[in-house]
Amino acid sequence: MRARFSARALGHVALLVVAALVAAACGTTPTAQVTPSPSPSPSPSPSPTPGPVAITASALFSVGAVGLDPDGSGSLNPGDNRITATVTQGGAPKAGVDVVFLVVSVSAGDTATPAPGTGISGSDGKVSSTVTFTDGGAAGGSYTVRVWADLTPNGVLDPGEPFASVTVRYVTVTAGVTISDPDGGGNIKEGNVGDGTKDATLTVEVAGPTGATLPVVASITDAFPASGTTANASFAACDGTDGLDAKAGAAGSTAWGSPFKADIWACNYVNNGTNDTFTVTVVWDVNGNGVADSTEPPITVTGSPVTITDSP
């Protein structure tokens, strides 16, 4: 009997335990709060894989006086060319990369030195090398520089190393103003001033390697309204304002491209029996911003200043 009773009692206890657990699950019986074990710390996110290293190249070359500083990065002598390589990784500047500069071709009869050169990219990813060109052949000339990120580094362009090439073309430039309907002395006739017909044309043309062009900006220096002996002119038809006094574009060649051309209108002058003038100037647009900056080299313009005949 004792053993049978004990079994019953145990069975009853077991039923009570089950009932308590069911009640707890239903929310009707308070239960003890269990402190969970600490959750495992999440694994750190993997660092993004940097993008591939890339390199680009650009060139700036000097014309004009010794010591000209056309881009504000330091003076260049005539014939000197600043070749700049820019190293990036994932689109951001990459510092501390060895870069090799190598002249890989040059036009017949000409020289381009030194070859090769080396440098290390700075915090902006840039590094430059100066190449001196000597024109010993036909007018104009060209050479090509290859630059590469020497990742090994061993001074050799290895498979997988990023590289770029830039070709520098030398040109000779001519610029001149021609009068559409000149008087006997090659000037604009006073009777033609202020009408709807253009009075002159500026032409800027280059000679050099096939495909070479030169960015230029043309400007008119005049007075509005005309004053003293200074006339008023415009690169657009006269409209009663000071007109269009600057025009930018690219000068090519009639042989394999298009010269830069700008029509000119003489808008007004002072009718006092004295000839009046306005001046047309052209600069090489070194930085390509479409503005004639004071540091950019001028190109001589024949036929300027332009004279308007003022007969007594």
C-alpha atoms as a printed R data frame, in Angstrom:
    type eleno elety resid chain resno      x       y        z
1   ATOM     1    CA   MET     A     1  0.000   0.000    0.000
2   ATOM     2    CA   ARG     A     2  2.820   2.411    0.848
3   ATOM     3    CA   ALA     A     3  4.448   1.886   -2.463
4   ATOM     4    CA   ARG     A     4  1.197   2.231   -4.313
5   ATOM     5    CA   PHE     A     5  0.422   5.448   -2.400
6   ATOM     6    CA   SER     A     6  3.820   6.878   -3.211
7   ATOM     7    CA   ALA     A     7  3.294   6.226   -6.869
8   ATOM     8    CA   ARG     A     8 -0.029   7.928   -6.752
9   ATOM     9    CA   ALA     A     9  1.439  10.888   -4.948
10  ATOM    10    CA   LEU     A    10  4.201  11.250   -7.480
11  ATOM    11    CA   GLY     A    11  1.711  11.023  -10.280
12  ATOM    12    CA   HIS     A    12 -0.341  13.722   -8.682
13  ATOM    13    CA   VAL     A    13  2.651  15.981   -8.271
14  ATOM    14    CA   ALA     A    14  3.554  15.438  -11.880
15  ATOM    15    CA   LEU     A    15  0.070  16.455  -12.912
16  ATOM    16    CA   LEU     A    16  0.293  19.578  -10.787
17  ATOM    17    CA   VAL     A    17  3.583  20.517  -12.402
18  ATOM    18    CA   VAL     A    18  2.109  20.088  -15.845
19  ATOM    19    CA   ALA     A    19 -0.902  22.175  -14.865
20  ATOM    20    CA   ALA     A    20  1.346  24.914  -13.555
21  ATOM    21    CA   LEU     A    21  3.329  24.989  -16.769
22  ATOM    22    CA   VAL     A    22  0.155  25.147  -18.839
23  ATOM    23    CA   ALA     A    23 -1.186  27.933  -16.642
24  ATOM    24    CA   ALA     A    24  2.046  29.856  -17.045
25  ATOM    25    CA   ALA     A    25  1.789  29.508  -20.776
26  ATOM    26    CA   CYS     A    26 -1.736  30.912  -20.629
27  ATOM    27    CA   GLY     A    27 -0.610  33.825  -18.501
28  ATOM    28    CA   THR     A    28 -2.766  33.004  -15.481
29  ATOM    29    CA   THR     A    29 -0.065  31.898  -13.071
30  ATOM    30    CA   PRO     A    30  2.959  34.046  -12.127
31  ATOM    31    CA   THR     A    31  6.245  32.470  -13.088
32  ATOM    32    CA   ALA     A    32  9.813  33.121  -12.144
33  ATOM    33    CA   GLN     A    33 11.782  35.446  -14.452
34  ATOM    34    CA   VAL     A    34 14.658  33.673  -16.111
35  ATOM    35    CA   THR     A    35 17.732  35.692  -16.997
36  ATOM    36    CA   PRO     A    36 18.768  34.685  -20.508
37  ATOM    37    CA   SER     A    37 22.313  33.857  -21.314
38  ATOM    38    CA   PRO     A    38 24.228  36.773  -22.934
39  ATOM    39    CA   SER     A    39 23.648  36.993  -26.679
40  ATOM    40    CA   PRO     A    40 26.739  36.331  -28.749
41  ATOM    41    CA   SER     A    41 28.406  39.500  -29.975
42  ATOM    42    CA   PRO     A    42 27.730  40.081  -33.670
43  ATOM    43    CA   SER     A    43 30.647  39.534  -35.971
44  ATOM    44    CA   PRO     A    44 32.134  42.835  -37.219
45  ATOM    45    CA   SER     A    45 31.014  43.849  -40.693
46  ATOM    46    CA   PRO     A    46 33.726  43.126  -43.231
47  ATOM    47    CA   SER     A    47 35.574  46.225  -44.443
48  ATOM    48    CA   PRO     A    48 34.581  47.145  -47.984
49  ATOM    49    CA   THR     A    49 37.088  46.007  -50.537
50  ATOM    50    CA   PRO     A    50 38.841  49.052  -52.026
51  ATOM    51    CA   GLY     A    51 38.178  49.610  -55.692
52  ATOM    52    CA   PRO     A    52 40.888  49.106  -58.270
53  ATOM    53    CA   VAL     A    53 43.688  51.635  -58.630
54  ATOM    54    CA   ALA     A    54 43.249  53.862  -61.684
55  ATOM    55    CA   ILE     A    55 45.394  56.531  -63.334
56  ATOM    56    CA   THR     A    56 44.774  59.418  -65.723
57  ATOM    57    CA   ALA     A    57 47.191  61.769  -67.467
58  ATOM    58    CA   SER     A    58 47.065  65.352  -68.687
59  ATOM    59    CA   ALA     A    59 49.539  67.779  -70.244
60  ATOM    60    CA   LEU     A    60 50.205  71.499  -70.093
61  ATOM    61    CA   PHE     A    61 52.759  73.061  -72.367
62  ATOM    62    CA   SER     A    62 54.177  76.554  -72.510
63  ATOM    63    CA   VAL     A    63 54.373  79.150  -75.227
64  ATOM    64    CA   GLY     A    64 55.617  82.707  -74.946
65  ATOM    65    CA   ALA     A    65 58.151  84.239  -72.610
66  ATOM    66    CA   VAL     A    66 60.590  82.368  -70.389
67  ATOM    67    CA   GLY     A    67 59.141  81.809  -66.933
68  ATOM    68    CA   LEU     A    68 55.485  81.882  -68.007
69  ATOM    69    CA   ASP     A    69 53.189  80.272  -65.419
70  ATOM    70    CA   PRO     A    70 49.988  79.624  -67.358
71  ATOM    71    CA   ASP     A    71 48.168  77.536  -64.731
72  ATOM    72    CA   GLY     A    72 49.558  78.807  -61.448
73  ATOM    73    CA   SER     A    73 51.473  75.587  -60.753
74  ATOM    74    CA   GLY     A    74 54.964  76.935  -61.393
75  ATOM    75    CA   SER     A    75 56.845  78.535  -64.252
76  ATOM    76    CA   LEU     A    76 57.593  76.725  -67.492
77  ATOM    77    CA   ASN     A    77 60.139  77.633  -70.108
78  ATOM    78    CA   PRO     A    78 59.145  77.614  -73.800
79  ATOM    79    CA   GLY     A    79 59.071  74.007  -74.959
80  ATOM    80    CA   ASP     A    80 58.610  72.628  -71.447
81  ATOM    81    CA   ASN     A    81 55.590  70.461  -70.797
82  ATOM    82    CA   ARG     A    82 54.150  69.534  -67.441
83  ATOM    83    CA   ILE     A    83 52.754  65.995  -67.589
84  ATOM    84    CA   THR     A    84 50.495  65.290  -64.606
85  ATOM    85    CA   ALA     A    85 49.336  61.840  -63.531
86  ATOM    86    CA   THR     A    86 46.434  61.446  -61.110
87  ATOM    87    CA   VAL     A    87 46.149  58.165  -59.164
88  ATOM    88    CA   THR     A    88 42.823  57.151  -57.614
89  ATOM    89    CA   GLN     A    89 41.408  54.121  -55.833
90  ATOM    90    CA   GLY     A    90 37.692  53.661  -55.774
91  ATOM    91    CA   GLY     A    91 37.389  57.183  -57.138
92  ATOM    92    CA   ALA     A    92 39.343  58.781  -54.260
93  ATOM    93    CA   PRO     A    93 42.903  60.206  -54.517
94  ATOM    94    CA   LYS     A    94 45.552  57.592  -53.759
95  ATOM    95    CA   ALA     A    95 48.786  58.801  -52.150
96  ATOM    96    CA   GLY     A    96 52.168  57.090  -51.984
97  ATOM    97    CA   VAL     A    97 52.000  55.286  -55.342
98  ATOM    98    CA   ASP     A    98 55.101  55.056  -57.521
99  ATOM    99    CA   VAL     A    99 54.367  56.475  -60.969
100 ATOM   100    CA   VAL     A   100 56.536  56.072  -64.063
101 ATOM   101    CA   PHE     A   101 56.563  58.538  -67.001
102 ATOM   102    CA   LEU     A   102 57.908  57.271  -70.319
103 ATOM   103    CA   VAL     A   103 58.080  58.998  -73.715
104 ATOM   104    CA   VAL     A   104 56.963  56.245  -76.100
105 ATOM   105    CA   SER     A   105 56.893  58.159  -79.407
106 ATOM   106    CA   VAL     A   106 58.039  61.466  -80.882
107 ATOM   107    CA   SER     A   107 57.594  63.041  -84.310
108 ATOM   108    CA   ALA     A   108 60.382  62.696  -86.872
109 ATOM   109    CA   GLY     A   109 63.351  64.980  -86.329
110 ATOM   110    CA   ASP     A   110 62.159  66.090  -82.884
111 ATOM   111    CA   THR     A   111 63.244  65.170  -79.360
112 ATOM   112    CA   ALA     A   112 61.410  64.927  -76.058
113 ATOM   113    CA   THR     A   113 63.389  64.445  -72.837
114 ATOM   114    CA   PRO     A   114 63.745  63.089  -70.206
115 ATOM   115    CA   ALA     A   115 62.570  59.522  -70.670
116 ATOM   116    CA   PRO     A   116 61.706  57.923  -68.365
117 ATOM   117    CA   GLY     A   117 60.963  59.823  -65.151
118 ATOM   118    CA   THR     A   118 59.477  58.672  -61.836
119 ATOM   119    CA   GLY     A   119 57.576  60.194  -58.935
120 ATOM   120    CA   ILE     A   120 55.284  59.388  -56.003
121 ATOM   121    CA   SER     A   121 51.669  60.526  -55.851
122 ATOM   122    CA   GLY     A   122 50.834  63.096  -53.161
123 ATOM   123    CA   SER     A   123 47.807  63.463  -50.911
124 ATOM   124    CA   ASP     A   124 45.788  64.702  -53.894
125 ATOM   125    CA   GLY     A   125 46.811  61.650  -55.908
126 ATOM   126    CA   LYS     A   126 48.829  63.802  -58.299
127 ATOM   127    CA   VAL     A   127 52.438  63.704  -59.415
128 ATOM   128    CA   SER     A   128 54.043  65.607  -62.290
129 ATOM   129    CA   SER     A   129 57.057  65.358  -64.556
130 ATOM   130    CA   THR     A   130 58.450  67.973  -66.936
131 ATOM   131    CA   VAL     A   131 59.299  67.011  -70.497
132 ATOM   132    CA   THR     A   132 61.296  69.333  -72.757
133 ATOM   133    CA   PHE     A   133 60.440  69.229  -76.450
134 ATOM   134    CA   THR     A   134 62.821  70.334  -79.173
135 ATOM   135    CA   ASP     A   135 61.285  70.970  -82.587
136 ATOM   136    CA   GLY     A   136 63.947  69.866  -85.021
137 ATOM   137    CA   GLY     A   137 61.677  68.676  -87.825
138 ATOM   138    CA   ALA     A   138 58.738  70.173  -89.674
139 ATOM   139    CA   ALA     A   139 56.696  72.980  -88.117
140 ATOM   140    CA   GLY     A   140 54.776  71.684  -85.143
141 ATOM   141    CA   GLY     A   141 55.311  68.150  -83.936
142 ATOM   142    CA   SER     A   142 54.059  65.767  -81.292
143 ATOM   143    CA   TYR     A   143 55.041  63.147  -78.759
144 ATOM   144    CA   THR     A   144 53.236  60.659  -76.526
145 ATOM   145    CA   VAL     A   145 53.937  59.926  -72.879
146 ATOM   146    CA   ARG     A   146 52.748  56.788  -71.115
147 ATOM   147    CA   VAL     A   147 52.269  56.871  -67.342
148 ATOM   148    CA   TRP     A   148 51.519  53.949  -65.085
149 ATOM   149    CA   ALA     A   149 51.054  53.118  -61.414
150 ATOM   150    CA   ASP     A   150 54.109  51.001  -60.679
151 ATOM   151    CA   LEU     A   151 52.465  48.829  -58.013
152 ATOM   152    CA   THR     A   152 55.274  46.254  -57.795
153 ATOM   153    CA   PRO     A   153 57.379  48.633  -58.025
154 ATOM   154    CA   ASN     A   154 60.042  47.603  -60.525
155 ATOM   155    CA   GLY     A   155 60.069  50.356  -63.171
156 ATOM   156    CA   VAL     A   156 58.326  48.081  -65.688
157 ATOM   157    CA   LEU     A   157 54.715  48.136  -66.840
158 ATOM   158    CA   ASP     A   158 53.535  44.753  -65.540
159 ATOM   159    CA   PRO     A   159 50.249  43.052  -66.480
160 ATOM   160    CA   GLY     A   160 47.412  44.450  -64.404
161 ATOM   161    CA   GLU     A   161 49.108  47.744  -63.591
162 ATOM   162    CA   PRO     A   162 46.889  50.697  -64.597
163 ATOM   163    CA   PHE     A   163 48.299  53.013  -67.243
164 ATOM   164    CA   ALA     A   164 47.282  55.967  -69.401
165 ATOM   165    CA   SER     A   165 48.752  57.874  -72.333
166 ATOM   166    CA   VAL     A   166 48.703  61.536  -73.273
167 ATOM   167    CA   THR     A   167 49.770  63.024  -76.602
168 ATOM   168    CA   VAL     A   168 51.175  66.553  -76.747
169 ATOM   169    CA   ARG     A   169 50.833  68.304  -80.098
170 ATOM   170    CA   TYR     A   170 52.760  71.440  -80.976
171 ATOM   171    CA   VAL     A   171 51.173  73.962  -83.273
172 ATOM   172    CA   THR     A   172 51.965  77.285  -84.852
173 ATOM   173    CA   VAL     A   173 49.139  79.788  -84.673
174 ATOM   174    CA   THR     A   174 48.107  82.641  -86.955
175 ATOM   175    CA   ALA     A   175 45.313  85.112  -86.233
176 ATOM   176    CA   GLY     A   176 44.057  88.026  -88.287
177 ATOM   177    CA   VAL     A   177 41.127  90.348  -88.903
178 ATOM   178    CA   THR     A   178 39.858  90.839  -92.467
179 ATOM   179    CA   ILE     A   179 37.464  93.659  -93.423
180 ATOM   180    CA   SER     A   180 34.337  92.620  -95.330
181 ATOM   181    CA   ASP     A   181 33.950  95.849  -97.352
182 ATOM   182    CA   PRO     A   182 37.114  97.888  -96.839
183 ATOM   183    CA   ASP     A   183 37.870 101.397  -97.971
184 ATOM   184    CA   GLY     A   184 40.963 101.974 -100.061
185 ATOM   185    CA   GLY     A   185 43.203 101.732  -97.004
186 ATOM   186    CA   GLY     A   186 41.807  98.465  -95.655
187 ATOM   187    CA   ASN     A   187 39.649 100.132  -92.993
188 ATOM   188    CA   ILE     A   188 35.936  99.853  -92.207
189 ATOM   189    CA   LYS     A   189 33.988 102.505  -94.104
190 ATOM   190    CA   GLU     A   190 32.187 104.959  -91.843
191 ATOM   191    CA   GLY     A   191 29.003 104.482  -93.878
192 ATOM   192    CA   ASN     A   192 28.933 100.789  -92.973
193 ATOM   193    CA   VAL     A   193 28.935 101.343  -89.213
194 ATOM   194    CA   GLY     A   194 25.815 100.393  -87.272
195 ATOM   195    CA   ASP     A   195 23.930  98.540  -90.006
196 ATOM   196    CA   GLY     A   196 22.877  94.886  -89.930
197 ATOM   197    CA   THR     A   197 25.794  93.646  -92.028
198 ATOM   198    CA   LYS     A   198 28.969  92.277  -90.431
199 ATOM   199    CA   ASP     A   199 32.020  94.443  -91.031
200 ATOM   200    CA   ALA     A   200 34.946  92.086  -90.368
201 ATOM   201    CA   THR     A   201 35.917  88.517  -89.511
202 ATOM   202    CA   LEU     A   202 38.510  87.235  -87.058
203 ATOM   203    CA   THR     A   203 40.183  83.968  -88.086
204 ATOM   204    CA   VAL     A   204 42.506  81.924  -85.873
205 ATOM   205    CA   GLU     A   205 44.183  78.917  -87.489
206 ATOM   206    CA   VAL     A   206 46.805  76.413  -86.400
207 ATOM   207    CA   ALA     A   207 49.360  74.370  -88.304
208 ATOM   208    CA   GLY     A   208 50.797  71.195  -86.859
209 ATOM   209    CA   PRO     A   209 50.072  67.481  -86.482
210 ATOM   210    CA   THR     A   210 46.797  66.162  -87.861
211 ATOM   211    CA   GLY     A   211 43.946  66.665  -85.430
212 ATOM   212    CA   ALA     A   212 45.661  69.265  -83.253
213 ATOM   213    CA   THR     A   213 43.484  72.097  -81.973
214 ATOM   214    CA   LEU     A   214 44.062  75.013  -79.657
215 ATOM   215    CA   PRO     A   215 41.416  76.451  -77.285
216 ATOM   216    CA   VAL     A   216 41.274  80.230  -77.669
217 ATOM   217    CA   VAL     A   217 39.362  83.228  -76.380
218 ATOM   218    CA   ALA     A   218 38.894  86.344  -78.529
219 ATOM   219    CA   SER     A   219 38.107  89.722  -76.961
220 ATOM   220    CA   ILE     A   220 37.119  93.170  -78.202
221 ATOM   221    CA   THR     A   221 38.382  96.222  -76.310
222 ATOM   222    CA   ASP     A   222 36.162  99.201  -77.137
223 ATOM   223    CA   ALA     A   223 34.032 101.923  -75.543
224 ATOM   224    CA   PHE     A   224 30.282 102.072  -74.982
225 ATOM   225    CA   PRO     A   225 29.106 104.436  -76.047
226 ATOM   226    CA   ALA     A   226 31.933 105.299  -78.429
227 ATOM   227    CA   SER     A   227 34.174 107.923  -76.889
228 ATOM   228    CA   GLY     A   228 37.111 109.993  -78.074
229 ATOM   229    CA   THR     A   229 38.812 107.937  -80.750
230 ATOM   230    CA   THR     A   230 37.571 104.575  -79.427
231 ATOM   231    CA   ALA     A   231 34.713 102.985  -81.366
232 ATOM   232    CA   ASN     A   232 32.246 100.346  -80.258
233 ATOM   233    CA   ALA     A   233 32.102  96.857  -81.778
234 ATOM   234    CA   SER     A   234 30.639  93.429  -81.061
235 ATOM   235    CA   PHE     A   235 30.937  89.749  -81.958
236 ATOM   236    CA   ALA     A   236 27.154  89.834  -82.489
237 ATOM   237    CA   ALA     A   237 24.875  92.126  -84.487
238 ATOM   238    CA   CYS     A   238 24.550  95.566  -82.875
239 ATOM   239    CA   ASP     A   239 21.565  95.858  -80.543
240 ATOM   240    CA   GLY     A   240 22.024  99.176  -78.747
241 ATOM   241    CA   THR     A   241 24.033  97.680  -75.884
242 ATOM   242    CA   ASP     A   242 27.771  97.208  -75.427
243 ATOM   243    CA   GLY     A   243 27.366  93.989  -77.396
244 ATOM   244    CA   LEU     A   244 29.280  90.721  -77.192
245 ATOM   245    CA   ASP     A   245 32.908  91.471  -76.371
246 ATOM   246    CA   ALA     A   246 34.251  87.932  -75.820
247 ATOM   247    CA   LYS     A   247 33.974  84.666  -77.698
248 ATOM   248    CA   ALA     A   248 35.625  81.293  -76.980
249 ATOM   249    CA   GLY     A   249 36.241  78.286  -79.189
250 ATOM   250    CA   ALA     A   250 38.805  75.904  -80.646
251 ATOM   251    CA   ALA     A   251 41.174  76.761  -83.475
252 ATOM   252    CA   GLY     A   252 41.981  74.004  -85.949
253 ATOM   253    CA   SER     A   253 43.335  73.912  -89.482
254 ATOM   254    CA   THR     A   254 41.650  74.296  -92.855
255 ATOM   255    CA   ALA     A   255 43.519  71.142  -93.933
256 ATOM   256    CA   TRP     A   256 41.995  68.730  -91.384
257 ATOM   257    CA   GLY     A   257 39.692  70.730  -89.146
258 ATOM   258    CA   SER     A   258 38.034  74.079  -88.704
259 ATOM   259    CA   PRO     A   259 39.730  77.382  -87.898
260 ATOM   260    CA   PHE     A   260 38.187  79.532  -85.202
261 ATOM   261    CA   LYS     A   261 36.084  82.258  -86.807
262 ATOM   262    CA   ALA     A   262 34.219  85.183  -85.231
263 ATOM   263    CA   ASP     A   263 32.235  87.779  -87.162
264 ATOM   264    CA   ILE     A   264 32.585  91.382  -86.023
265 ATOM   265    CA   TRP     A   265 30.112  94.247  -86.256
266 ATOM   266    CA   ALA     A   266 31.186  97.898  -85.947
267 ATOM   267    CA   CYS     A   267 28.334  99.469  -83.972
268 ATOM   268    CA   ASN     A   268 29.156 103.176  -83.530
269 ATOM   269    CA   TYR     A   269 31.956 105.733  -83.589
270 ATOM   270    CA   VAL     A   270 32.484 109.410  -82.838
271 ATOM   271    CA   ASN     A   271 31.788 111.422  -85.974
272 ATOM   272    CA   ASN     A   272 34.284 114.248  -85.554
273 ATOM   273    CA   GLY     A   273 36.545 113.874  -88.550
274 ATOM   274    CA   THR     A   274 39.098 111.639  -86.773
275 ATOM   275    CA   ASN     A   275 39.456 107.925  -87.410
276 ATOM   276    CA   ASP     A   276 38.324 105.684  -84.528
277 ATOM   277    CA   THR     A   277 39.585 102.242  -83.542
278 ATOM   278    CA   PHE     A   278 38.774  99.174  -81.470
279 ATOM   279    CA   THR     A   279 41.161  96.351  -80.565
280 ATOM   280    CA   VAL     A   280 40.785  92.618  -81.108
281 ATOM   281    CA   THR     A   281 42.931  90.292  -78.995
282 ATOM   282    CA   VAL     A   282 43.255  86.502  -78.768
283 ATOM   283    CA   VAL     A   283 44.736  84.326  -76.009
284 ATOM   284    CA   TRP     A   284 45.468  80.639  -75.731
285 ATOM   285    CA   ASP     A   285 42.842  79.422  -73.247
286 ATOM   286    CA   VAL     A   286 45.219  77.334  -71.158
287 ATOM   287    CA   ASN     A   287 42.759  76.337  -68.436
288 ATOM   288    CA   GLY     A   288 39.833  75.933  -70.846
289 ATOM   289    CA   ASN     A   289 37.464  78.102  -68.815
290 ATOM   290    CA   GLY     A   290 36.348  80.218  -71.797
291 ATOM   291    CA   VAL     A   291 37.738  83.398  -70.213
292 ATOM   292    CA   ALA     A   292 40.780  85.434  -71.255
293 ATOM   293    CA   ASP     A   293 42.732  85.266  -67.990
294 ATOM   294    CA   SER     A   294 45.590  87.711  -67.445
295 ATOM   295    CA   THR     A   295 48.180  84.909  -67.111
296 ATOM   296    CA   GLU     A   296 47.283  83.235  -70.415
297 ATOM   297    CA   PRO     A   297 49.611  83.772  -73.377
298 ATOM   298    CA   PRO     A   298 48.511  86.200  -76.089
299 ATOM   299    CA   ILE     A   299 48.442  85.378  -79.801
300 ATOM   300    CA   THR     A   300 49.368  88.190  -82.182
301 ATOM   301    CA   VAL     A   301 46.411  89.394  -84.255
302 ATOM   302    CA   THR     A   302 47.247  91.019  -87.588
303 ATOM   303    CA   GLY     A   303 44.886  93.825  -88.606
304 ATOM   304    CA   SER     A   304 44.297  94.920  -84.997
305 ATOM   305    CA   PRO     A   305 43.598  97.606  -83.875
306 ATOM   306    CA   VAL     A   306 40.758  97.873  -86.391
307 ATOM   307    CA   THR     A   307 40.222 101.331  -87.842
308 ATOM   308    CA   ILE     A   308 36.922 102.982  -88.791
309 ATOM   309    CA   THR     A   309 37.417 105.733  -91.356
310 ATOM   310    CA   ASP     A   310 35.938 109.046  -90.215
311 ATOM   311    CA   SER     A   311 36.056 111.401  -93.165
312 ATOM   312    CA   PRO     A   312 36.108 115.154  -92.519
